[in-house]
Amino acid sequence: MVTKRRAGMSDAENEAHREGAPPKEAQLLAACHAGDCARARELVEQGAEIFVTDETGRTALHFAAASGSAETVRFVLEAGIPWNALDVGNYTAGDYAEAGDHSEAYDELVQAGVRAEMVLRMLNKEPATGAAANEDYLSQPVEYSGDKLVDAEKNGVMMSWEAPLMELHAQTICPAPGGAVLNVGFGMGIIDTALQGQQPGKHVIVEAHPDVYQHMKDEGWDSKPNVHIVFGRWQDKLDEIRALGPYDGIFFDTFGEFYKDLADFHQAVFAPVDGAVPLLRRPGGIYSFFNGLGGDHKLFHDVYCDIVSADLRGLGVDTQFARVASDVVMDEETWKGVKRPYWMIKNYNLPTCTWAPADDDRS
Ligand SMILES: C[S@@+](CC[C@H](N)C(=O)[O-])C[C@H]1O[C@@H](n2cnc3c(N)ncnc32)[C@H](O)[C@@H]1O
């Protein structure tokens, strides 16, 4: 899983892989690989099966993406191959487009992903599916071991390789001393330590796990003069969090929660449904969150970035992603002692969310 083979294909390799496929389907994959949309369409009209893969699980979409032809990618998507199909090497079609530097083909895939996820969301309007996972996590012990914090199943809750990112998040939400900041999720206290360095006037930390809360007290966080700890799930503590606000800077980074929880938090930060005041000060407040969305595949991640900024836009928020190049090598060593790597992407998209100008005017 960690050491992936590179997404790419040589002609010779492809010929070999296509040998086993039935003639029409082999021709279809070849047409896709050549970016010959007209020929691919013709073959499908003549009855070629689009849902064919080669022996390494590559679909017509992987071949079309490798060709760089956005038109062929669009055709294959319309013919029914899902945007998020994986080959046996765990590669998306996006990986093939990226390997060939085909940005137009890549964008087609991202847009298809965004459309599909939006439709799915409309169909699945059900209550927080994440609650059970989060409650399971909170009821079991966690373990600190120097460079990481893991849950009972050795899932990485927080790891020290994220420290440079936390430093940037702290500078983003607290660019000057004296303001009021809110951080949801203490973990290893990396961002809270960085925030203390920025000298906020008030520093509120929300943490729900009893072991983490104990760790905070052991480290003396409860006696720092400008720090207020709110112990409990943020969902259950909104009144208390609100009473300590509004905040000039807010950061969100929890564990065992789902996109729905993040979206609910955004609602509380920017547009509470119950008519309460937003947690973020208006105007001028800055919000950011740990952007690990879809972090094990670049294509999935890019789709989520588009979705989250569209959702935030709907709340009157402008989101800018700063691309942070990471020099952390993501290999077996990085993830030693952790069940599953949760981040496999080269660049980190650090979100800065502010009130969109039209909303600023309303203040
Ligand atoms: C990824 S860690 C945060 C790491 C932190 N940003 C740092 O710099 O070390 C996530 C933290 O959120 C806490 N948490 C999980 N669910 C929560 C919830 N619903 N409300 C508040 N805290 C929660 C976890 O116990 C954990 O300490």
The ligand as an SDF file (V2000), in Angstrom:
LIG
                    3D

 27 29  0  0  0  0  0  0  0  0999 V2000
   -5.8200   14.7860   15.0330 C   0  0  0  0  0  0  0  0  0  0  0  0
   -5.9160   15.1120   16.7170 S   0  0  0  0  0  0  0  0  0  0  0  0
   -5.5990   16.8230   16.8060 C   0  0  0  0  0  0  0  0  0  0  0  0
   -4.1440   17.1050   16.6590 C   0  0  0  0  0  0  0  0  0  0  0  0
   -3.7750   18.5540   16.9100 C   0  0  0  0  0  0  0  0  0  0  0  0
   -4.1610   19.3710   15.7970 N   0  0  0  0  0  0  0  0  0  0  0  0
   -2.2920   18.6990   17.1770 C   0  0  0  0  0  0  0  0  0  0  0  0
   -1.7110   19.6740   16.6490 O   0  0  0  0  0  0  0  0  0  0  0  0
   -1.6900   17.9000   17.8870 O   0  0  0  0  0  0  0  0  0  0  0  0
   -7.6430   15.0100   17.0040 C   0  0  0  0  0  0  0  0  0  0  0  0
   -8.0750   15.2810   18.4280 C   0  0  0  0  0  0  0  0  0  0  0  0
   -9.4930   15.5420   18.4090 O   0  0  0  0  0  0  0  0  0  0  0  0
  -10.0930   14.9280   19.5280 C   0  0  0  0  0  0  0  0  0  0  0  0
  -11.5120   14.7200   19.2180 N   0  0  0  0  0  0  0  0  0  0  0  0
  -12.0580   13.7350   18.4750 C   0  0  0  0  0  0  0  0  0  0  0  0
  -13.3860   13.9100   18.3430 N   0  0  0  0  0  0  0  0  0  0  0  0
  -13.6880   15.0440   19.0080 C   0  0  0  0  0  0  0  0  0  0  0  0
  -14.8960   15.7630   19.2250 C   0  0  0  0  0  0  0  0  0  0  0  0
  -16.0540   15.3360   18.7070 N   0  0  0  0  0  0  0  0  0  0  0  0
  -14.8550   16.8950   19.9670 N   0  0  0  0  0  0  0  0  0  0  0  0
  -13.6680   17.3410   20.4810 C   0  0  0  0  0  0  0  0  0  0  0  0
  -12.4910   16.7020   20.3120 N   0  0  0  0  0  0  0  0  0  0  0  0
  -12.4950   15.5780   19.5840 C   0  0  0  0  0  0  0  0  0  0  0  0
   -9.2810   13.6530   19.6720 C   0  0  0  0  0  0  0  0  0  0  0  0
   -9.4230   13.0520   20.9510 O   0  0  0  0  0  0  0  0  0  0  0  0
   -7.8770   14.1140   19.3720 C   0  0  0  0  0  0  0  0  0  0  0  0
   -7.2300   14.5360   20.5410 O   0  0  0  0  0  0  0  0  0  0  0  0
  1  2  1  0
  2  3  1  0
  2 10  1  0
  3  4  1  0
  4  5  1  0
  5  6  1  0
  5  7  1  0
  7  8  2  0
  7  9  1  0
 10 11  1  0
 11 12  1  0
 11 26  1  0
 12 13  1  0
 13 14  1  0
 13 24  1  0
 14 15  1  0
 14 23  1  0
 15 16  2  0
 16 17  1  0
 17 18  1  0
 17 23  2  0
 18 19  1  0
 18 20  2  0
 20 21  1  0
 21 22  2  0
 22 23  1  0
 24 25  1  0
 24 26  1  0
 26 27  1  0
M  CHG  2   2   1   9  -1
M  END
$$$$
